[in-house]
Amino acid sequence: MTIARITNVFWCFAHSLLICAAVTCGSYPAFAQTTEPVREQTQEVRPVSGAPVPLDQASDDPQQSSPHAVVCGPAHLVRCLKDVAQDQAGIWTSPLRVQSRDVFWLVPFAGATAVAIHYDARAQQELGIDRSRIDTSNNVSLFGSTYATLAESGALYFVGRLRHNDHLAETGRLGAEASTPALSQRR
């Protein structure tokens, strides 16, 4: 099979997946969207363990009680470590929370992964070894490296702090927080 044919099949498959995703998920609200205002929530909070906690006991938590909760930052590095640990626990235990409705995105994702793995070796053989293409690819991939991502996140954070833009600072903080675990996975 030629590269042109593989590319054509890939784009047809990608467009089909996009149409299926739009039809399947188009009418559902996004996960972060709610139809109820925050003030109309029920009088209990459910922690990770699943046991209901009355709202008056839940307000003892500093994250939920005050609008100025402790946020990860240079002055609160312990909070940063706790946030990263909680995020990692959520990521590594997420397969335990897969539900039947997740099949709508898991099946297309698995199919696309299988197609990519199948055609990857064949496409690589047909392309052959071209040193300039490999060098260009390596240079482009440096922009997405962990260190570059951390530097970009840090720049967003500090520019946000200097301009008193809390949203920009939080974006940088969350980006750095998301990139930090990748440092431990480097070869």
SVG drawing of the C-alpha trace seen along z (x, -y; Angstrom):
<svg xmlns="http://www.w3.org/2000/svg" viewBox="-32 -44 53 48">
<polyline fill="none" stroke="black" stroke-width="0.4" points="0.0,0.0 1.4,-3.4 1.8,-6.3 -0.9,-8.3 -3.4,-5.5 -2.6,-5.2 -3.0,-8.9 -6.4,-8.8 -7.6,-6.0 -6.5,-7.7 -8.3,-11.0 -11.5,-9.1 -11.3,-7.3 -10.6,-10.5 -13.5,-12.3 -15.8,-9.3 -14.7,-9.4 -15.3,-13.1 -18.8,-12.8 -19.6,-9.9 -18.3,-11.9 -20.3,-15.0 -23.5,-13.0 -23.0,-11.0 -21.9,-13.7 -23.4,-16.8 -26.5,-16.9 -24.9,-16.2 -23.7,-19.0 -19.9,-19.0 -18.8,-17.4 -18.0,-20.8 -21.3,-22.3 -24.1,-22.4 -27.7,-23.4 -28.2,-24.3 -26.7,-27.4 -24.2,-26.7 -26.4,-28.1 -29.1,-25.5 -26.9,-22.5 -28.0,-19.9 -27.1,-20.2 -24.4,-17.5 -21.0,-17.1 -19.7,-13.7 -16.0,-13.2 -14.0,-10.7 -14.9,-7.9 -18.6,-8.3 -19.9,-8.8 -22.1,-11.9 -20.9,-14.7 -23.2,-17.4 -22.5,-20.8 -21.6,-22.3 -18.9,-19.7 -17.7,-20.1 -17.1,-23.8 -14.2,-23.0 -12.1,-22.3 -10.2,-25.4 -10.5,-24.7 -14.3,-25.0 -14.9,-27.4 -13.3,-30.6 -13.1,-32.3 -9.4,-32.9 -8.5,-29.2 -4.8,-28.2 -3.7,-27.8 -0.5,-26.1 2.2,-28.7 5.7,-29.7 4.5,-30.4 2.6,-27.1 4.8,-24.3 3.2,-21.7 -0.1,-22.5 1.4,-22.0 2.7,-18.6 -0.7,-17.6 -2.4,-18.7 0.0,-16.8 -0.4,-13.7 -4.2,-13.9 -4.1,-14.4 -1.8,-11.4 -4.1,-9.3 -7.0,-10.3 -5.2,-9.5 -3.9,-6.1 -7.2,-5.0 -9.4,-6.3 -9.6,-2.9 -11.5,-1.7 -14.2,-4.3 -14.9,-3.4 -18.6,-3.2 -20.7,-1.9 -21.3,-5.3 -17.6,-5.7 -17.8,-3.2 -18.7,-6.1 -15.2,-7.5 -13.2,-4.4 -14.2,-2.3 -13.3,-5.0 -10.1,-5.8 -9.1,-2.1 -9.9,-1.7 -7.8,-4.8 -4.9,-3.5 -5.1,-0.1 -5.1,-1.6 -2.1,-3.9 -0.1,-1.0 -0.9,1.2 0.1,-1.4 3.0,-2.9 5.6,-0.2 4.5,0.0 4.6,-3.7 8.0,-3.9 9.4,-1.3 8.0,-3.1 9.3,-6.5 12.8,-5.1 15.5,-6.9 16.0,-10.5 18.3,-12.3 16.9,-15.8 13.3,-14.7 14.5,-13.1 16.4,-16.2 13.4,-18.4 11.1,-16.1 13.4,-16.2 13.6,-20.0 9.8,-20.4 9.3,-17.9 11.6,-20.0 8.8,-22.6 6.6,-20.0 9.3,-18.6 8.6,-18.6 11.2,-21.3 9.8,-23.6 6.3,-23.1 7.4,-23.9 9.2,-27.0 6.1,-28.2 3.8,-27.5 6.2,-29.3 6.3,-32.3 2.5,-32.4 2.4,-32.2 4.9,-35.0 3.4,-37.3 0.0,-36.7 1.4,-37.5 3.2,-40.7 0.0,-41.9 -2.3,-40.9 -4.1,-38.6 -5.3,-35.7 -6.7,-33.8 -3.4,-33.8 -1.4,-33.0 -3.7,-30.0 -3.3,-28.8 0.4,-28.8 0.2,-27.1 -2.1,-24.4 0.2,-23.9 3.2,-23.5 1.3,-21.2 0.2,-19.0 3.8,-18.9 5.6,-18.1 4.8,-14.4 6.4,-14.0 9.8,-14.8 9.8,-11.5 9.0,-9.6 11.9,-10.8 14.4,-8.2"/>
</svg>
